[in-house]
Amino acid sequence: MIRRAAGMLILFLVLCCGIAPYPRAAVGAAGGAHISSLSCSTPVDHPAKFSYGTTEVLVCSSTVQSGSQLNLVILTKRLATIHIQLLFPDGTSAVLDAVADKLGNAKLTLPIHYNPITRYARAQLLVTVTRPGHTEVVPGSVTIVQAIPLASTRLFARPADVLTWCPADRTSCSIRNNSNLIIRVDSDPGAQVAVTLSYPDGESIPCPSSFTSATGTYRCQLPVVYQAKDTTSQGSALSIVAQVSAGGYTQTRSLRMSLVGH
């Protein structure tokens, strides 16, 4: 009798050990819960995280410039419907709709066309997640930086027989008399460019007035031919001035180069 009871106890323990518990992750997936994590695909500056209920929203960069893109990573219930609104101070908005994948993830990009009238503006972010019988609204905010036309304008120059540009390479910031000078302006695409080369005695030679290319580049080549009228009083520096205009804005850049052998 004792042996029989012991045998039944051993059989019971074996059966209990052989039954694996139902995986918690599987229960979560079956119930629609997310099992992933928030992360941006590239390194970012000043990320911000907002959440409500079962929905988490990661703004990859909480400060974006007008004309760029706002990148969002959303973690919620699987196959949930996502509606994004970015409300600007002037009453306009940017809207985007999407659906979370089977893991509840959504990586979205929202173009920013609003340009603030001041340096910075705060936009209200609303992420609405809907699934049958339930809605969650995640509020947040994003800082929009004003995009100033021509702010990226740069002026470069180099002798025609040199490959590096002045002022990035100081060894390229001198040019021999009776040689050719290449001038380059980088700015917004389609900007109007006027460049003038001035000699030490004040005489100047203009480049042809034109526009930057679709990639925002303008180039000009000028011969450097200078004969000093008074070698005792004149300096030995060339002055290059570029005036760039677009959309009612004008930027001026200047550069000096040493003149050798004049």
C-alpha beads as a LAMMPS data file, in Angstrom:
LAMMPS data file: protein, C-alpha beads

262 atoms
261 bonds

1 atom types
1 bond types

-500.0 500.0 xlo xhi
-500.0 500.0 ylo yhi
-500.0 500.0 zlo zhi

Masses

1 110.0

Atoms # bond

1 1 1 0.000 0.000 0.000
2 1 1 2.839 2.308 0.907
3 1 1 4.678 1.404 -2.285
4 1 1 1.591 2.120 -4.356
5 1 1 1.082 5.536 -2.755
6 1 1 4.750 6.421 -3.286
7 1 1 4.535 5.368 -6.931
8 1 1 1.481 7.530 -7.518
9 1 1 3.243 10.505 -5.863
10 1 1 6.303 10.076 -8.108
11 1 1 4.068 9.811 -11.208
12 1 1 2.252 12.995 -10.174
13 1 1 5.550 14.892 -9.744
14 1 1 6.802 13.730 -13.161
15 1 1 3.618 14.869 -14.857
16 1 1 3.781 18.256 -13.129
17 1 1 7.391 18.809 -14.182
18 1 1 6.629 17.858 -17.737
19 1 1 3.955 20.547 -18.156
20 1 1 5.640 23.833 -19.138
21 1 1 3.899 27.075 -18.168
22 1 1 2.366 29.109 -20.985
23 1 1 4.943 31.771 -22.066
24 1 1 4.113 35.249 -20.775
25 1 1 5.351 36.856 -23.966
26 1 1 2.979 34.714 -25.979
27 1 1 0.107 35.744 -23.758
28 1 1 1.013 39.388 -24.289
29 1 1 1.208 39.004 -28.058
30 1 1 -2.096 37.160 -28.181
31 1 1 -3.686 39.897 -26.115
32 1 1 -2.313 42.610 -28.367
33 1 1 0.380 43.983 -26.036
34 1 1 3.623 45.331 -27.508
35 1 1 6.817 43.332 -26.859
36 1 1 9.345 45.609 -28.567
37 1 1 11.180 48.725 -27.393
38 1 1 11.569 52.343 -28.457
39 1 1 14.665 53.316 -30.411
40 1 1 15.555 55.680 -33.256
41 1 1 17.349 54.239 -36.270
42 1 1 20.142 56.847 -36.110
43 1 1 21.821 58.796 -33.273
44 1 1 19.778 61.878 -32.372
45 1 1 20.019 65.086 -30.360
46 1 1 17.509 66.086 -27.682
47 1 1 15.045 63.160 -27.983
48 1 1 11.794 63.353 -26.060
49 1 1 9.501 60.594 -24.830
50 1 1 5.761 60.927 -24.185
51 1 1 3.344 58.236 -23.049
52 1 1 -0.234 57.577 -22.013
53 1 1 -1.842 54.262 -21.162
54 1 1 -0.245 51.526 -23.228
55 1 1 1.125 53.888 -25.885
56 1 1 4.648 55.317 -25.897
57 1 1 5.870 57.970 -28.348
58 1 1 9.543 58.738 -28.943
59 1 1 10.319 62.001 -30.753
60 1 1 13.798 61.376 -32.143
61 1 1 14.636 65.071 -31.997
62 1 1 12.441 67.450 -30.020
63 1 1 13.969 70.436 -31.879
64 1 1 13.687 70.455 -35.675
65 1 1 14.332 73.107 -38.299
66 1 1 11.653 74.233 -40.712
67 1 1 12.028 72.363 -43.982
68 1 1 13.357 69.232 -42.314
69 1 1 11.564 66.128 -41.019
70 1 1 10.198 65.065 -37.655
71 1 1 10.977 61.402 -36.935
72 1 1 8.705 59.490 -34.566
73 1 1 8.806 55.985 -33.111
74 1 1 5.519 54.722 -31.634
75 1 1 4.995 51.635 -29.504
76 1 1 1.391 50.573 -28.875
77 1 1 -1.021 47.687 -29.397
78 1 1 -0.561 45.645 -32.539
79 1 1 -2.421 46.773 -35.666
80 1 1 -3.743 49.859 -33.889
81 1 1 -4.694 52.874 -36.023
82 1 1 -2.440 55.910 -35.471
83 1 1 -3.360 59.522 -36.198
84 1 1 -0.683 62.214 -35.756
85 1 1 -1.339 65.950 -35.573
86 1 1 1.304 68.634 -35.224
87 1 1 -0.466 71.913 -34.402
88 1 1 1.466 75.117 -35.246
89 1 1 1.007 78.558 -33.591
90 1 1 -0.596 80.075 -36.718
91 1 1 -3.479 77.569 -36.622
92 1 1 -2.176 75.312 -39.388
93 1 1 -1.248 71.705 -38.830
94 1 1 0.583 68.725 -40.279
95 1 1 -1.294 65.409 -40.263
96 1 1 -0.205 61.811 -40.795
97 1 1 -2.088 58.494 -40.527
98 1 1 -0.584 55.035 -40.101
99 1 1 -1.170 51.559 -38.677
100 1 1 1.092 49.809 -36.154
101 1 1 2.636 46.532 -37.260
102 1 1 2.038 43.111 -35.680
103 1 1 4.412 43.974 -32.839
104 1 1 2.768 47.330 -32.200
105 1 1 5.607 49.350 -33.737
106 1 1 5.425 52.313 -36.108
107 1 1 8.332 54.437 -37.345
108 1 1 7.005 57.562 -39.025
109 1 1 8.351 60.695 -40.691
110 1 1 6.462 63.991 -40.789
111 1 1 7.749 66.826 -43.056
112 1 1 7.877 70.260 -41.395
113 1 1 6.827 73.053 -43.774
114 1 1 5.910 75.619 -41.107
115 1 1 8.480 78.424 -40.697
116 1 1 8.179 80.485 -37.480
117 1 1 8.126 84.281 -37.661
118 1 1 10.573 84.321 -34.734
119 1 1 13.658 82.213 -34.097
120 1 1 11.740 79.454 -32.315
121 1 1 8.128 78.303 -32.021
122 1 1 6.459 75.556 -30.017
123 1 1 4.169 73.128 -31.841
124 1 1 1.706 70.854 -30.020
125 1 1 1.955 67.158 -30.836
126 1 1 -1.095 64.880 -30.527
127 1 1 -0.801 61.149 -31.217
128 1 1 -4.179 59.404 -31.225
129 1 1 -4.151 55.601 -31.150
130 1 1 -7.396 53.742 -31.814
131 1 1 -8.336 50.094 -31.641
132 1 1 -11.791 48.510 -31.310
133 1 1 -13.476 49.913 -28.230
134 1 1 -10.522 51.948 -27.002
135 1 1 -8.736 55.231 -27.805
136 1 1 -5.585 56.723 -26.306
137 1 1 -4.333 60.278 -26.906
138 1 1 -0.680 61.035 -26.177
139 1 1 0.105 64.774 -25.934
140 1 1 3.558 66.232 -26.465
141 1 1 5.412 69.178 -27.948
142 1 1 8.100 69.948 -30.511
143 1 1 10.256 73.060 -30.950
144 1 1 10.423 74.381 -34.541
145 1 1 13.512 76.399 -35.476
146 1 1 13.138 79.155 -38.054
147 1 1 14.873 78.445 -41.346
148 1 1 16.656 81.594 -42.495
149 1 1 17.328 81.720 -46.245
150 1 1 20.996 81.780 -47.235
151 1 1 22.187 81.058 -43.710
152 1 1 24.433 78.310 -45.082
153 1 1 26.180 80.583 -47.622
154 1 1 29.939 79.988 -47.832
155 1 1 32.671 81.520 -50.011
156 1 1 35.755 79.607 -51.148
157 1 1 38.639 80.308 -53.527
158 1 1 41.833 78.624 -54.757
159 1 1 44.482 78.925 -57.451
160 1 1 43.547 76.877 -60.511
161 1 1 46.551 74.576 -60.036
162 1 1 45.681 73.770 -56.408
163 1 1 43.086 71.212 -55.312
164 1 1 42.271 72.439 -51.800
165 1 1 40.156 75.484 -50.975
166 1 1 40.856 78.619 -48.994
167 1 1 40.033 79.301 -46.153
168 1 1 39.762 75.620 -45.151
169 1 1 43.398 75.124 -46.192
170 1 1 45.493 78.194 -45.428
171 1 1 48.202 77.098 -47.856
172 1 1 45.643 77.696 -50.625
173 1 1 45.064 81.308 -49.538
174 1 1 47.845 82.750 -51.696
175 1 1 48.009 83.046 -55.470
176 1 1 50.745 84.031 -57.912
177 1 1 50.277 86.991 -60.209
178 1 1 49.429 86.117 -63.829
179 1 1 47.591 82.933 -62.867
180 1 1 43.944 81.882 -62.681
181 1 1 41.709 82.076 -59.622
182 1 1 38.706 79.798 -59.088
183 1 1 35.915 81.114 -56.860
184 1 1 33.125 78.972 -55.427
185 1 1 29.968 79.949 -53.555
186 1 1 27.843 77.364 -51.738
187 1 1 24.337 78.493 -50.774
188 1 1 20.647 77.762 -51.308
189 1 1 19.719 76.363 -54.734
190 1 1 18.610 79.044 -57.194
191 1 1 20.096 81.976 -55.267
192 1 1 21.418 84.939 -57.260
193 1 1 25.170 85.454 -56.921
194 1 1 27.370 88.482 -57.674
195 1 1 31.124 88.141 -57.022
196 1 1 33.801 90.841 -57.261
197 1 1 37.578 90.471 -57.125
198 1 1 39.447 93.599 -55.942
199 1 1 43.169 94.305 -56.314
200 1 1 45.308 96.116 -53.724
201 1 1 44.915 99.454 -55.572
202 1 1 41.100 99.210 -55.454
203 1 1 40.582 98.131 -59.059
204 1 1 37.924 95.423 -59.258
205 1 1 36.846 92.720 -61.695
206 1 1 33.365 91.132 -61.473
207 1 1 32.450 87.543 -62.133
208 1 1 29.434 86.968 -64.405
209 1 1 26.266 87.403 -62.336
210 1 1 24.363 84.126 -62.218
211 1 1 22.480 81.691 -59.967
212 1 1 23.503 78.750 -57.867
213 1 1 22.804 75.332 -59.335
214 1 1 20.231 72.806 -58.158
215 1 1 22.822 71.643 -55.641
216 1 1 23.431 75.217 -54.436
217 1 1 26.832 75.783 -56.065
218 1 1 28.187 78.701 -58.112
219 1 1 31.648 78.837 -59.743
220 1 1 33.645 81.518 -61.472
221 1 1 37.178 81.669 -62.853
222 1 1 39.091 84.932 -63.190
223 1 1 42.621 85.752 -64.356
224 1 1 44.782 87.468 -61.769
225 1 1 46.793 90.127 -63.593
226 1 1 48.027 92.985 -61.452
227 1 1 50.728 95.575 -61.924
228 1 1 51.292 97.766 -58.904
229 1 1 51.457 101.452 -59.691
230 1 1 53.249 102.269 -56.444
231 1 1 55.004 99.282 -54.929
232 1 1 55.999 101.226 -51.839
233 1 1 52.453 102.079 -50.747
234 1 1 50.266 99.269 -52.074
235 1 1 49.521 96.100 -50.151
236 1 1 49.656 92.576 -51.505
237 1 1 46.191 91.184 -50.712
238 1 1 43.318 90.355 -53.009
239 1 1 39.778 90.834 -51.732
240 1 1 36.869 88.660 -52.875
241 1 1 33.313 89.688 -52.023
242 1 1 30.239 87.571 -52.817
243 1 1 26.709 88.913 -52.497
244 1 1 23.997 86.251 -52.513
245 1 1 20.257 87.031 -52.685
246 1 1 17.074 84.960 -52.455
247 1 1 13.525 85.471 -51.175
248 1 1 14.134 89.039 -50.089
249 1 1 17.213 88.061 -48.069
250 1 1 20.810 88.992 -48.878
251 1 1 23.993 87.547 -47.448
252 1 1 27.505 88.916 -48.030
253 1 1 30.664 86.864 -47.649
254 1 1 34.240 88.073 -48.071
255 1 1 37.655 86.442 -48.338
256 1 1 41.234 87.747 -48.569
257 1 1 44.118 86.074 -50.404
258 1 1 47.793 86.939 -50.584
259 1 1 49.119 88.033 -53.982
260 1 1 52.589 86.688 -54.756
261 1 1 55.034 87.929 -57.402
262 1 1 53.431 91.228 -58.297

Bonds

1 1 1 2
2 1 2 3
3 1 3 4
4 1 4 5
5 1 5 6
6 1 6 7
7 1 7 8
8 1 8 9
9 1 9 10
10 1 10 11
11 1 11 12
12 1 12 13
13 1 13 14
14 1 14 15
15 1 15 16
16 1 16 17
17 1 17 18
18 1 18 19
19 1 19 20
20 1 20 21
21 1 21 22
22 1 22 23
23 1 23 24
24 1 24 25
25 1 25 26
26 1 26 27
27 1 27 28
28 1 28 29
29 1 29 30
30 1 30 31
31 1 31 32
32 1 32 33
33 1 33 34
34 1 34 35
35 1 35 36
36 1 36 37
37 1 37 38
38 1 38 39
39 1 39 40
40 1 40 41
41 1 41 42
42 1 42 43
43 1 43 44
44 1 44 45
45 1 45 46
46 1 46 47
47 1 47 48
48 1 48 49
49 1 49 50
50 1 50 51
51 1 51 52
52 1 52 53
53 1 53 54
54 1 54 55
55 1 55 56
56 1 56 57
57 1 57 58
58 1 58 59
59 1 59 60
60 1 60 61
61 1 61 62
62 1 62 63
63 1 63 64
64 1 64 65
65 1 65 66
66 1 66 67
67 1 67 68
68 1 68 69
69 1 69 70
70 1 70 71
71 1 71 72
72 1 72 73
73 1 73 74
74 1 74 75
75 1 75 76
76 1 76 77
77 1 77 78
78 1 78 79
79 1 79 80
80 1 80 81
81 1 81 82
82 1 82 83
83 1 83 84
84 1 84 85
85 1 85 86
86 1 86 87
87 1 87 88
88 1 88 89
89 1 89 90
90 1 90 91
91 1 91 92
92 1 92 93
93 1 93 94
94 1 94 95
95 1 95 96
96 1 96 97
97 1 97 98
98 1 98 99
99 1 99 100
100 1 100 101
101 1 101 102
102 1 102 103
103 1 103 104
104 1 104 105
105 1 105 106
106 1 106 107
107 1 107 108
108 1 108 109
109 1 109 110
110 1 110 111
111 1 111 112
112 1 112 113
113 1 113 114
114 1 114 115
115 1 115 116
116 1 116 117
117 1 117 118
118 1 118 119
119 1 119 120
120 1 120 121
121 1 121 122
122 1 122 123
123 1 123 124
124 1 124 125
125 1 125 126
126 1 126 127
127 1 127 128
128 1 128 129
129 1 129 130
130 1 130 131
131 1 131 132
132 1 132 133
133 1 133 134
134 1 134 135
135 1 135 136
136 1 136 137
137 1 137 138
138 1 138 139
139 1 139 140
140 1 140 141
141 1 141 142
142 1 142 143
143 1 143 144
144 1 144 145
145 1 145 146
146 1 146 147
147 1 147 148
148 1 148 149
149 1 149 150
150 1 150 151
151 1 151 152
152 1 152 153
153 1 153 154
154 1 154 155
155 1 155 156
156 1 156 157
157 1 157 158
158 1 158 159
159 1 159 160
160 1 160 161
161 1 161 162
162 1 162 163
163 1 163 164
164 1 164 165
165 1 165 166
166 1 166 167
167 1 167 168
168 1 168 169
169 1 169 170
170 1 170 171
171 1 171 172
172 1 172 173
173 1 173 174
174 1 174 175
175 1 175 176
176 1 176 177
177 1 177 178
178 1 178 179
179 1 179 180
180 1 180 181
181 1 181 182
182 1 182 183
183 1 183 184
184 1 184 185
185 1 185 186
186 1 186 187
187 1 187 188
188 1 188 189
189 1 189 190
190 1 190 191
191 1 191 192
192 1 192 193
193 1 193 194
194 1 194 195
195 1 195 196
196 1 196 197
197 1 197 198
198 1 198 199
199 1 199 200
200 1 200 201
201 1 201 202
202 1 202 203
203 1 203 204
204 1 204 205
205 1 205 206
206 1 206 207
207 1 207 208
208 1 208 209
209 1 209 210
210 1 210 211
211 1 211 212
212 1 212 213
213 1 213 214
214 1 214 215
215 1 215 216
216 1 216 217
217 1 217 218
218 1 218 219
219 1 219 220
220 1 220 221
221 1 221 222
222 1 222 223
223 1 223 224
224 1 224 225
225 1 225 226
226 1 226 227
227 1 227 228
228 1 228 229
229 1 229 230
230 1 230 231
231 1 231 232
232 1 232 233
233 1 233 234
234 1 234 235
235 1 235 236
236 1 236 237
237 1 237 238
238 1 238 239
239 1 239 240
240 1 240 241
241 1 241 242
242 1 242 243
243 1 243 244
244 1 244 245
245 1 245 246
246 1 246 247
247 1 247 248
248 1 248 249
249 1 249 250
250 1 250 251
251 1 251 252
252 1 252 253
253 1 253 254
254 1 254 255
255 1 255 256
256 1 256 257
257 1 257 258
258 1 258 259
259 1 259 260
260 1 260 261
261 1 261 262
